[in-house]
Amino acid sequence: KPKPSAAVNVPKPVVIQNTPPSYPENARRNGWEGRVLVRVEVSADGRPISTAIAKSSGYGVLDQSALRAVKSWRFQPRTVAGIPTAGSVEVPVNFALNR
């Protein structure tokens, strides 16, 4: 009996196009850095349906900038038996100042 190909099922959506978030000026001035974990519901055509903070950076302005950026990203949707299907994934968005 042949084993199913690993390419047949993609368990989670995968980021294929992302625009980095803008670094809020007040966060930059204050030296705020952090990592935001964004939960994204992805449609079968690879577009974000909804976004939410899964884990905050601790700074609301960084969290909101991450949400705005991820809403414009594109994903390879998850597939079930080779058919694109809606699904969710958590993606990290890092904010780091170059010192």
C-alpha positions as CSV (number, residue, x, y, z in Angstrom):
1,K,0.0,0.0,0.0
2,P,1.6,3.3,-1.0
3,K,2.2,5.9,1.7
4,P,0.5,9.3,1.2
5,S,2.8,12.0,0.0
6,A,3.8,14.6,2.6
7,A,3.0,17.3,0.0
8,V,-0.7,16.2,0.0
9,N,-1.4,17.7,3.5
10,V,-0.1,21.0,4.7
11,P,-1.1,21.1,8.4
12,K,-1.0,24.8,8.9
13,P,-1.0,27.9,6.7
14,V,2.5,29.2,5.8
15,V,3.5,32.8,5.3
16,I,4.5,33.4,1.7
17,Q,4.4,37.2,1.5
18,N,4.9,39.6,4.4
19,T,5.5,43.3,4.7
20,P,7.4,44.2,7.9
21,P,5.4,46.2,10.4
22,S,6.1,49.9,10.8
23,Y,8.0,50.6,14.0
24,P,5.9,53.1,16.0
25,E,7.9,56.3,16.5
26,N,7.1,56.6,20.2
27,A,8.2,53.0,20.7
28,R,11.5,53.8,18.9
29,R,12.1,56.9,21.0
30,N,11.4,55.0,24.2
31,G,13.6,52.1,23.2
32,W,10.7,49.6,23.4
33,E,11.4,46.2,21.8
34,G,9.5,43.0,21.9
35,R,8.0,40.0,20.1
36,V,4.3,39.8,19.3
37,L,2.7,36.4,18.6
38,V,-0.3,36.9,16.3
39,R,-3.0,34.3,15.7
40,V,-4.2,34.4,12.2
41,E,-7.3,32.7,10.7
42,V,-6.4,32.1,7.0
43,S,-9.0,31.6,4.3
44,A,-8.7,28.9,1.6
45,D,-7.3,31.5,-0.8
46,G,-4.5,32.5,1.6
47,R,-5.9,35.8,2.9
48,P,-6.2,36.6,6.6
49,I,-9.8,36.4,7.8
50,S,-9.1,37.6,11.3
51,T,-6.1,38.4,13.5
52,A,-5.7,38.5,17.3
53,I,-2.9,38.8,19.8
54,A,-1.9,35.3,21.1
55,K,1.0,36.8,23.2
56,S,1.6,40.5,23.7
57,S,4.9,42.2,23.5
58,G,4.0,44.1,26.6
59,Y,3.5,47.3,24.5
60,G,0.1,48.1,23.0
61,V,1.6,50.2,20.2
62,L,3.9,47.3,19.1
63,D,1.0,44.8,19.3
64,Q,-1.3,47.1,17.2
65,S,1.4,47.6,14.6
66,A,1.9,43.9,14.3
67,L,-1.8,43.3,13.8
68,R,-2.0,45.9,11.1
69,A,1.0,44.4,9.2
70,V,-0.2,40.8,9.4
71,K,-3.6,41.7,8.0
72,S,-1.8,42.5,4.7
73,W,0.2,39.3,4.6
74,R,-0.5,36.4,2.2
75,F,-0.3,32.7,3.1
76,Q,-0.2,29.4,1.5
77,P,-3.4,27.9,3.0
78,R,-3.3,24.6,4.7
79,T,-4.4,21.7,2.5
80,V,-6.4,18.6,3.3
81,A,-6.1,15.8,0.7
82,G,-4.5,18.4,-1.6
83,I,-7.5,20.8,-1.3
84,P,-6.8,24.4,0.1
85,T,-8.7,24.8,3.3
86,A,-9.1,27.6,5.9
87,G,-7.0,27.2,9.0
88,S,-5.2,29.1,11.7
89,V,-1.5,29.7,12.5
90,E,0.4,31.8,15.0
91,V,3.1,34.0,13.6
92,P,5.8,35.9,15.5
93,V,6.4,39.5,14.7
94,N,9.7,40.9,16.2
95,F,10.5,44.5,17.0
96,A,14.2,45.2,17.5
97,L,16.1,48.4,17.4
98,N,19.4,48.5,15.7
99,R,21.7,49.9,18.4
